[in-house]
Amino acid sequence: MWALARTAAERLSAVRGQDDDNALLGRLLLLEGRAAEAVERLREAARRDDEVRLSYDAALLQAVQSGADVGGELRQAFLDRLADPETTSDMRPMLVEGLWAVGVRAEMAS
């Protein structure tokens, strides 16, 4: 279902290579269940865009859950987010879940 959209996004990303192009491609890969590949596409843009960061976080969690070797990256990103005072309370459960998945026992206390 998403193959045509992904193909178009891949071409756009190859031609222009802008953050928005990579974010679109990363989100489509995530929808296709290709979380590890999505992480690669979303990583850079997530540093500059809060909305992309949400997709990146979801991709990291799904990648870890599917057995991809991104545990260290998830650990660092999610610990940083938990320590960030701007992180909303509705984000904390996913961050804690991800940390638990990689063996870090985090708490949701603020």
JODA-V238351 format. One record per residue. N is the residue number from 1. PSI is psi in radians with two decimals (NA if undefined). D_LAST is the distance of its C-alpha to the last C-alpha in Angstrom with 1 decimal. Layout:
N_PSI_D_LAST, N_PSI_D_LAST
//
This chain:
1_-0.72_41.2, 2_-0.03_39.0, 3_-0.76_41.6, 4_-0.76_43.4, 5_-0.73_40.4, 6_-0.74_39.1, 7_-0.77_42.6, 8_-0.74_42.6, 9_-0.66_39.2, 10_-0.75_40.3, 11_-0.77_43.4, 12_-0.77_41.6, 13_-0.69_39.1, 14_-0.64_42.1, 15_-0.86_44.0, 16_-0.72_41.4, 17_0.45_38.4, 18_2.84_36.0, 19_-0.76_32.3, 20_-0.66_32.8, 21_-0.79_35.4, 22_-0.62_33.3, 23_-0.77_30.3, 24_-0.84_32.8, 25_-0.76_34.3, 26_-0.73_31.0, 27_-0.66_29.9, 28_-0.71_33.4, 29_-0.69_33.2, 30_-0.76_29.9, 31_-0.53_31.6, 32_0.00_34.5, 33_0.34_32.3, 34_1.09_32.8, 35_-0.72_29.2, 36_-0.70_30.1, 37_-0.62_32.5, 38_-0.70_30.0, 39_-0.80_27.6, 40_-0.74_30.5, 41_-0.52_31.2, 42_-0.32_27.7, 43_-0.98_26.5, 44_-0.82_28.0, 45_-0.50_27.5, 46_-0.40_23.7, 47_-0.32_23.4, 48_-0.16_24.9, 49_2.08_24.0, 50_-0.62_20.7, 51_-0.68_22.6, 52_-0.60_24.1, 53_-0.64_20.9, 54_-0.74_19.9, 55_-0.70_23.3, 56_-0.79_22.9, 57_-0.78_19.6, 58_-0.70_21.5, 59_-0.74_24.5, 60_-0.84_22.8, 61_-0.81_21.4, 62_-0.64_24.9, 63_-0.77_26.7, 64_-0.78_25.0, 65_-0.45_25.7, 66_0.05_29.3, 67_0.10_29.8, 68_2.67_29.8, 69_1.17_29.2, 70_0.33_26.1, 71_-0.74_23.7, 72_-0.70_23.4, 73_-0.75_22.8, 74_-0.81_20.1, 75_-0.89_18.4, 76_-0.83_18.5, 77_-0.77_17.6, 78_-0.62_14.6, 79_-0.72_13.1, 80_-0.73_13.9, 81_-0.70_12.2, 82_-0.58_8.8, 83_-0.28_9.3, 84_2.12_10.6, 85_-0.28_9.2, 86_-0.17_11.6, 87_2.22_10.3, 88_2.74_10.3, 89_-0.45_8.5, 90_-0.27_11.9, 91_-0.44_12.1, 92_-0.74_9.3, 93_-0.72_11.8, 94_-0.69_14.6, 95_-0.77_12.9, 96_-0.74_12.1, 97_-0.78_15.6, 98_-0.72_17.2, 99_-0.70_15.9, 100_-0.67_17.1, 101_-0.47_20.3, 102_0.23_21.0, 103_0.15_20.2, 104_2.18_16.9, 105_1.59_14.8, 106_2.77_11.2, 107_2.75_8.5, 108_0.07_6.3, 109_2.48_3.8, 110_NA_0.0
//
